[in-house]
Amino acid sequence: MIEQVLNRRNVTLAYRKALSNKGSAGIDGIKVSELYAHLTNNRQQIETEIRQGKYLPKPILGVEIPKSNGKTRLLGIPTVTDRLLQQAVGQVIAIKFEVEFEDYSFGFRPNRNAQQAVLKAQDYINSGYQHIVDIDLKNFFDEVDHCILLQLLYRKVKCPITLRLIRKWLRAPIEINGKLTKRRKGVPQGSPLSPLLSNIMLNELDKELDRQGLRYVRYADDFSIYAKSNYAARKAGNEAFLFLKNKLKLPINREKSGIRKPVNFTILGYGFVPTYVKGEKSKYQLVVSEKGWKSLKQKIKIITRKTTPATFDERIKKLNEIQRGWLGYFRMASIQGKLKELDGWVRNRLRYCIWKHWKKPERKRKNLIRLGVDPDHAYQWSRTRMGGWAVAQSPILITTITLDRLSKRGYMAMLLLYEKIAPHLNEPLYTRPVRTVV
């Protein structure tokens, strides 16, 4: 297998993937843009060390990033060389494991995505499975047992050199604030192998749930079980808890886990609300969770903050990128009403930025005249004592910096973007994936 990993075509594909993923430099400071030159000079030596089993991965760089709940998440950033090699190994062993993965595992797999997982969950709920076991794994990536994972790998990967290489990556120390720390369990988030290894580990859970005939959805370490009664849900949840604890040695976050009804359940940023026909509850439709809205507004605030150093065109470009990406993910949700309200708020923030950029009263007066205001009103409005946010919501700017003028500068309302995507909602909600043999 190691020859397949080091095959020139496989390595080239891994290089392109590493290049497209970009990412920060690891502990050695080599950037992705410098990877080609580094490989040109050191490829032969690296391949020889790998074949002889002497290759030693460099320590992982630990970086803490903020989470939406105010806490931080530790990311492990391998060097670009290790990222390339991990990608090359992952491409080879993924083919062997993909055929064994269950149909309702949607995370980090070919032709699978989060939207499919959400639609499958909606399908279960609308079919009457409205008692949902929501299980949150406690720090999953930090708790993976290396022995269990390596045993699972050995079932399909018989090459000792490849297994030894994976084990070295798993055991590589992590540098946090300049101090090296040993690692005896866990898979570092941020490495190309992490998603595949997590799927290999949790595929054992999928098989157990499948053996019991349960309906479930899993996206990486985010999974939920669907039942028709509270008793069935409680039984399934207890059995899943015992399997995770005893067989996979993975702890569960009891505070975040429990049995939910659809209105109290969220999956991958989506929530569920009932629709009513003639006063009676009918089907559940998808909405964006409060966390999803909060995340979007926080990103928009950073871009449209008056103290953010950027030109108006730069703000519009970044704003459009974020809006398109967010709508692309949440295109299945029913959000027209909230988008209209959000668009008004975004436009007022843009007007506020423009007003603060004009700074001096005389400049404000001249710009208002250019925008069609008569000289008398332009003089009065430019000398107003209202605060900038109040001015942005007043006729002073609403009647001058109109939607049409903003659109000419490149701004596009989210509601208009959503309406372009909305016709796709008429397509079939979910098609069961067909297992294919590679």
Phi, psi and omega per residue, in radians:
M1 nan -0.576 -3.091
I2 -1.074 -0.507 3.100
E3 -1.221 -0.597 3.048
Q4 -1.147 -0.672 3.125
V5 -1.110 -0.769 -3.069
L6 -1.543 0.062 3.075
N7 -1.001 2.397 -3.036
R8 -1.008 -0.695 -3.129
R9 -1.148 -0.734 3.132
N10 -1.133 -0.725 3.130
V11 -1.166 -0.657 3.113
T12 -1.102 -0.753 3.092
L13 -1.085 -0.714 3.125
A14 -1.133 -0.679 3.116
Y15 -1.098 -0.786 3.135
R16 -1.088 -0.684 3.119
K17 -1.150 -0.770 3.126
A18 -1.094 -0.662 3.140
L19 -1.171 -0.738 -3.107
S20 -1.246 -0.503 3.116
N21 -1.328 -0.285 -3.140
K22 0.997 -2.077 -3.140
G23 1.563 2.864 -3.093
S24 -1.425 2.895 3.074
A25 -1.274 2.649 3.110
G26 -1.495 -2.733 -3.044
I27 -1.175 -0.425 -3.129
D28 -1.493 -0.086 3.079
G29 1.398 -0.005 3.138
I30 -1.344 2.212 -3.116
K31 -1.519 2.879 3.123
V32 -1.071 -0.643 3.139
S33 -1.143 -0.338 -3.132
E34 -1.707 0.021 -3.036
L35 -1.129 -0.722 -3.096
Y36 -1.061 -0.813 3.140
A37 -1.118 -0.680 3.131
H38 -1.116 -0.733 3.136
L39 -1.191 -0.677 3.138
T40 -1.007 -0.681 -3.092
N41 -1.489 -0.427 -2.967
N42 -2.184 0.074 -3.035
R43 -1.048 -0.816 -3.084
Q44 -1.060 -0.742 3.140
Q45 -1.141 -0.744 -3.132
I46 -1.095 -0.800 -3.129
E47 -1.101 -0.712 3.134
T48 -1.106 -0.773 -3.140
E49 -1.114 -0.666 3.135
I50 -1.166 -0.812 -3.125
R51 -1.089 -0.580 -3.124
Q52 -1.539 -0.020 3.140
G53 1.295 0.318 -3.087
K54 -1.790 -0.033 -3.109
Y55 -1.188 2.304 -3.126
L56 -2.129 1.954 3.132
P57 -1.092 2.601 3.083
K58 -1.383 2.762 3.107
P59 -1.010 2.757 -3.130
I60 -1.584 2.490 3.087
L61 -1.559 2.070 3.133
G62 -1.543 2.223 3.126
V63 -2.275 2.232 3.116
E64 -1.608 2.238 3.101
I65 -2.059 2.555 -3.095
P66 -1.257 2.530 3.036
K67 -1.783 2.889 -3.096
S68 -1.145 -0.410 -3.125
N69 -1.536 0.140 3.112
G70 1.655 -0.250 3.105
K71 -1.496 -3.095 3.139
T72 -2.135 2.716 3.074
R73 -2.077 2.346 -3.136
L74 -1.548 2.079 3.055
L75 -1.766 2.472 3.066
G76 -1.881 2.088 -3.085
I77 -1.876 1.825 3.068
P78 -1.227 2.929 3.052
T79 -1.170 2.807 -3.110
V80 -1.109 -0.545 3.099
T81 -1.145 -0.787 3.114
D82 -1.176 -0.609 3.107
R83 -1.119 -0.719 3.107
L84 -1.101 -0.803 -3.120
L85 -1.164 -0.682 3.101
Q86 -1.119 -0.684 3.093
Q87 -1.111 -0.730 3.130
A88 -1.107 -0.741 3.109
V89 -1.164 -0.764 -3.123
G90 -1.057 -0.668 -3.141
Q91 -1.107 -0.578 -3.111
V92 -1.409 -0.835 -3.056
I93 -1.364 -0.378 3.124
A94 -1.073 -0.625 -3.139
I95 -1.077 -0.648 -3.103
K96 -1.263 -0.599 -3.072
F97 -1.584 -0.460 -3.057
E98 -0.989 -0.666 -3.108
V99 -1.171 -0.316 -3.116
E100 -1.669 -0.300 -3.094
F101 -1.153 2.545 -3.089
E102 -1.333 2.800 -3.053
D103 -1.135 -0.537 -3.014
Y104 -1.770 0.460 2.942
S105 -1.803 2.058 -2.971
F106 -1.961 -0.163 -3.008
G107 -1.483 2.282 3.004
F108 0.945 0.848 3.099
R109 -2.318 2.688 3.137
P110 -1.048 2.360 3.084
N111 1.064 0.398 3.055
R112 -2.158 2.613 3.107
N113 -2.673 3.047 -3.093
A114 -1.147 -0.614 -3.133
Q115 -1.065 -0.677 3.109
Q116 -1.105 -0.690 3.121
A117 -1.111 -0.763 -3.137
V118 -1.124 -0.765 -3.126
L119 -1.160 -0.587 3.085
K120 -1.182 -0.693 3.081
A121 -1.076 -0.751 3.098
Q122 -1.092 -0.683 3.112
D123 -1.074 -0.781 3.088
Y124 -1.045 -0.841 -3.081
I125 -1.085 -0.776 -3.135
N126 -1.269 -0.195 3.072
S127 -1.627 0.071 3.066
G128 1.825 -0.016 3.130
Y129 -1.587 1.396 -2.951
Q130 -1.928 0.244 2.983
H131 -1.916 1.878 -2.925
I132 -1.907 2.172 3.052
V133 -1.541 1.883 -3.127
D134 -1.769 1.906 -3.076
I135 -1.945 2.198 3.116
D136 -1.896 2.071 3.104
L137 -1.372 2.269 -3.077
K138 -1.373 1.944 3.115
N139 0.830 0.944 -3.027
F140 -0.889 -0.907 -3.041
F141 -1.128 -0.388 3.115
D142 -1.563 -0.166 -3.019
E143 -1.947 -0.014 -3.103
V144 -1.060 2.226 3.134
D145 -1.403 2.110 -3.077
H146 -1.102 -0.680 -3.104
C147 -1.109 -0.809 3.141
I148 -1.106 -0.764 -3.118
L149 -1.105 -0.775 -3.134
L150 -1.156 -0.596 3.069
Q151 -1.128 -0.695 3.108
L152 -1.162 -0.661 3.113
L153 -1.151 -0.653 -3.068
Y154 -1.124 -0.401 3.127
R155 -1.069 -0.576 -3.082
K156 -1.996 -0.474 -3.087
V157 -1.844 1.825 -3.105
K158 -1.680 -0.075 -3.100
C159 -1.349 1.998 -3.093
P160 -1.125 -0.569 -3.128
I161 -1.175 -0.763 3.132
T162 -1.140 -0.759 3.121
L163 -1.104 -0.706 3.125
R164 -1.132 -0.647 3.125
L165 -1.144 -0.759 3.123
I166 -1.115 -0.728 3.129
R167 -1.073 -0.696 3.119
K168 -1.116 -0.675 3.090
W169 -1.141 -0.681 3.133
L170 -1.154 -0.606 -3.071
R171 -1.613 -0.066 -3.109
A172 -1.009 2.302 3.135
P173 -1.163 2.780 3.136
I174 -2.023 2.392 3.135
E175 -1.719 2.046 3.122
I176 -2.114 2.055 -3.125
N177 0.939 0.739 3.080
G178 1.416 0.021 -3.113
K179 -2.021 2.252 3.138
L180 -1.407 2.349 3.139
T181 -2.183 2.331 3.110
K182 -1.206 2.649 3.085
R183 -2.202 2.137 3.123
R184 -2.062 -0.018 3.026
K185 -2.742 2.847 3.112
G186 1.681 2.701 3.079
V187 -2.086 2.135 -3.058
P188 -1.129 2.184 3.032
Q189 -1.215 2.249 -3.122
G190 2.093 -0.227 3.109
S191 -1.621 2.565 -3.122
P192 -1.043 -0.457 -3.113
L193 -1.418 -0.353 -3.027
S194 -0.966 -0.851 -3.134
P195 -1.046 -0.744 -3.133
L196 -1.155 -0.768 -3.140
L197 -1.124 -0.629 3.101
S198 -1.161 -0.673 3.095
N199 -1.160 -0.667 3.115
I200 -1.107 -0.730 -3.138
M201 -1.166 -0.888 -3.036
L202 -1.413 -0.135 3.031
N203 -1.108 -0.458 3.061
E204 -1.124 -0.662 3.059
L205 -1.159 -0.739 3.107
D206 -0.986 -0.771 -3.127
K207 -1.105 -0.686 3.135
E208 -1.157 -0.766 3.120
L209 -1.140 -0.661 3.108
D210 -1.156 -0.683 3.133
R211 -1.090 -0.595 3.135
Q212 -1.444 -0.062 3.132
G213 1.272 0.459 -3.110
L214 -1.529 2.685 3.045
R215 -1.682 2.200 -3.057
Y216 -2.596 2.884 3.038
V217 -2.396 2.312 3.086
R218 -2.312 2.328 3.019
Y219 -2.243 1.783 -3.026
A220 0.993 -2.142 -3.110
D221 -1.633 0.157 3.118
D222 -1.754 1.913 -3.117
F223 -2.462 2.733 -3.120
S224 -2.568 2.627 -3.120
I225 -2.058 2.484 -3.023
Y226 -2.091 2.260 -3.107
A227 -2.377 2.878 -3.105
K228 -1.594 -0.248 -3.137
S229 -2.421 2.783 3.123
N230 -1.141 -0.628 3.128
Y231 -1.112 -0.810 -3.140
A232 -1.121 -0.666 3.135
A233 -1.163 -0.749 -3.138
R234 -1.119 -0.724 3.122
K235 -1.109 -0.796 3.134
A236 -1.114 -0.694 3.134
G237 -1.136 -0.731 3.126
N238 -1.131 -0.729 -3.138
E239 -1.183 -0.670 3.090
A240 -1.135 -0.697 3.124
F241 -1.068 -0.810 -3.129
L242 -1.152 -0.674 3.129
F243 -1.125 -0.786 3.136
L244 -1.115 -0.693 -3.085
K245 -1.283 -0.793 -3.007
N246 -1.538 -0.674 -3.056
K247 -1.598 -0.758 -3.074
L248 -1.820 -0.143 3.126
K249 0.976 0.770 3.135
L250 -1.980 2.175 3.141
P251 -1.375 2.675 3.121
I252 -1.932 2.436 3.051
N253 -1.423 1.755 -3.050
R254 -1.142 -0.528 -3.109
E255 -1.162 -0.592 -3.089
K256 -1.718 -0.077 -3.128
S257 -1.770 2.724 3.122
G258 2.871 -3.097 3.097
I259 -1.727 2.180 -3.055
R260 -2.037 2.717 2.887
K261 -1.642 2.773 -3.060
P262 -0.935 -0.665 -3.092
V263 -1.213 -0.320 3.141
N264 -1.848 0.186 -3.025
F265 -1.993 2.409 3.025
T266 -2.245 2.550 3.109
I267 -2.415 2.081 3.090
L268 0.925 0.699 3.075
G269 1.584 -0.135 -3.134
Y270 -1.764 2.557 3.013
G271 -2.079 3.120 -3.095
F272 -2.305 2.332 3.045
V273 -2.280 2.513 -3.113
P274 -1.357 2.595 2.979
T275 -1.855 2.620 -3.062
Y276 -2.081 2.358 3.067
V277 -2.111 2.059 -3.109
K278 0.949 0.706 3.071
G279 1.427 -0.057 -3.133
E280 -1.934 2.498 -3.127
K281 -1.114 2.275 -3.134
S282 -1.938 -1.943 -3.116
K283 -1.686 2.906 3.043
Y284 -1.737 2.351 3.091
Q285 -1.917 2.813 -3.082
L286 -1.509 2.438 3.020
V287 -2.340 2.953 3.086
V288 -1.531 2.362 3.127
S289 -1.182 2.807 3.110
E290 -1.031 -0.636 3.112
K291 -1.107 -0.656 3.122
G292 -1.136 -0.743 3.102
W293 -1.160 -0.733 -3.112
K294 -1.090 -0.722 3.131
S295 -1.091 -0.767 3.133
L296 -1.098 -0.817 -3.108
K297 -1.108 -0.623 3.127
Q298 -1.128 -0.733 3.110
K299 -1.139 -0.722 3.135
I300 -1.143 -0.663 3.135
K301 -1.054 -0.729 -3.127
I302 -1.092 -0.748 -3.108
I303 -1.223 -0.696 -3.032
T304 -1.701 0.217 3.080
R305 -1.241 2.339 -3.042
K306 -1.115 -0.402 -3.130
T307 -1.548 -0.115 3.104
T308 -1.215 2.114 -3.090
P309 -1.277 1.718 -3.141
A310 -2.828 2.607 3.039
T311 -1.317 2.918 -3.127
F312 -1.104 -0.707 3.141
D313 -1.122 -0.659 3.098
E314 -1.148 -0.679 3.102
R315 -1.078 -0.807 -3.105
I316 -1.098 -0.730 -3.127
K317 -1.079 -0.841 -3.134
K318 -1.156 -0.682 -3.138
L319 -1.079 -0.796 3.139
N320 -1.117 -0.651 3.110
E321 -1.089 -0.797 -3.126
I322 -1.158 -0.760 -3.119
Q323 -1.108 -0.761 3.134
R324 -1.110 -0.772 -3.139
G325 -1.106 -0.753 -3.123
W326 -1.157 -0.779 3.135
L327 -1.190 -0.588 3.090
G328 -1.062 -0.625 3.138
Y329 -1.375 -0.741 -3.052
F330 -1.733 0.445 -3.074
R331 -1.139 -0.316 -3.095
M332 -1.487 -0.211 -3.059
A333 -1.453 2.717 3.065
S334 -1.587 1.792 -2.964
I335 -2.400 0.276 -3.055
Q336 -0.981 -0.818 -3.089
G337 -1.062 -0.811 -3.121
K338 -1.221 -0.552 3.128
L339 -1.151 -0.671 3.129
K340 -1.086 -0.743 3.104
E341 -1.160 -0.724 -3.134
L342 -1.144 -0.698 3.129
D343 -1.036 -0.727 3.112
G344 -1.085 -0.704 3.128
W345 -1.151 -0.723 3.135
V346 -1.120 -0.774 -3.134
R347 -1.101 -0.657 3.101
N348 -1.152 -0.637 3.098
R349 -1.170 -0.652 3.082
L350 -1.150 -0.722 3.096
R351 -1.092 -0.666 3.121
Y352 -1.093 -0.745 3.105
C353 -1.060 -0.745 -3.141
I354 -1.122 -0.772 -3.122
W355 -1.080 -0.751 3.120
K356 -1.203 -0.527 3.136
H357 -1.208 -0.536 3.127
W358 -1.197 -0.491 3.022
K359 1.061 -1.509 -2.963
K360 -1.363 2.584 -3.109
P361 -0.979 -0.710 -3.097
E362 -1.153 -0.668 3.092
R363 -1.160 -0.670 3.090
K364 -1.085 -0.758 -3.127
R365 -1.062 -0.817 -3.121
K366 -1.118 -0.719 -3.141
N367 -1.183 -0.638 3.090
L368 -1.132 -0.671 3.088
I369 -1.125 -0.727 3.104
R370 -1.068 -0.501 -3.131
L371 -1.524 0.094 3.020
G372 1.817 0.086 3.131
V373 -1.439 2.439 3.131
D374 -1.196 2.673 -3.021
P375 -0.951 -0.685 -3.102
D376 -1.129 -0.863 3.128
H377 -1.178 -0.609 3.117
A378 -1.074 -0.711 3.125
Y379 -1.147 -0.790 -3.115
Q380 -1.109 -0.823 -3.085
W381 -1.169 -0.602 -3.121
S382 -1.210 -0.369 -3.137
R383 -1.784 0.235 -3.104
T384 -1.091 2.610 3.117
R385 -1.694 0.058 3.100
M386 -1.171 2.637 3.057
G387 -1.210 2.846 -3.074
G388 -1.050 -0.707 -3.123
W389 -1.192 -0.626 3.093
A390 -1.186 -0.661 3.115
V391 -1.136 -0.698 -3.121
A392 -1.060 -0.489 -3.115
Q393 -1.737 0.062 -3.093
S394 -1.728 2.920 3.086
P395 -1.014 -0.355 -3.123
I396 -0.954 -0.791 -3.111
L397 -1.833 -0.527 -3.121
I398 -1.099 -0.622 -3.128
T399 -1.517 -0.144 -3.128
T400 -1.929 -0.913 3.084
I401 -1.594 1.374 -3.036
T402 -1.422 2.975 3.087
L403 -1.057 -0.658 3.138
D404 -1.100 -0.745 3.139
R405 -1.189 -0.681 3.101
L406 -1.137 -0.668 3.139
S407 -1.111 -0.650 3.119
K408 -1.145 -0.411 3.096
R409 -1.558 0.058 3.066
G410 1.915 -0.134 -3.125
Y411 -1.227 2.420 3.059
M412 -2.284 2.196 -3.137
A413 -1.137 2.510 -3.133
M414 -1.128 -0.582 3.138
L415 -1.098 -0.675 3.111
L416 -1.179 -0.712 3.103
L417 -1.100 -0.722 -3.129
Y418 -1.122 -0.693 -3.123
E419 -1.154 -0.435 3.068
K420 -1.279 -0.527 -3.108
I421 -1.550 -0.485 -3.003
A422 -0.904 -0.670 -3.133
P423 -0.961 -0.449 3.140
H424 -1.175 -0.276 3.137
L425 -1.207 -0.265 -3.133
N426 -1.427 -0.107 3.116
E427 -1.310 2.812 3.127
P428 -0.941 2.378 -3.049
L429 -1.140 -0.712 -3.034
Y430 -2.681 2.359 3.040
T431 -2.111 2.178 -3.128
R432 -1.043 2.209 3.134
P433 -1.062 2.471 3.099
V434 -1.679 2.207 -3.137
R435 -1.223 2.180 3.141
T436 -2.042 2.531 3.130
V437 -1.685 2.140 -3.130
V438 -1.525 nan nan
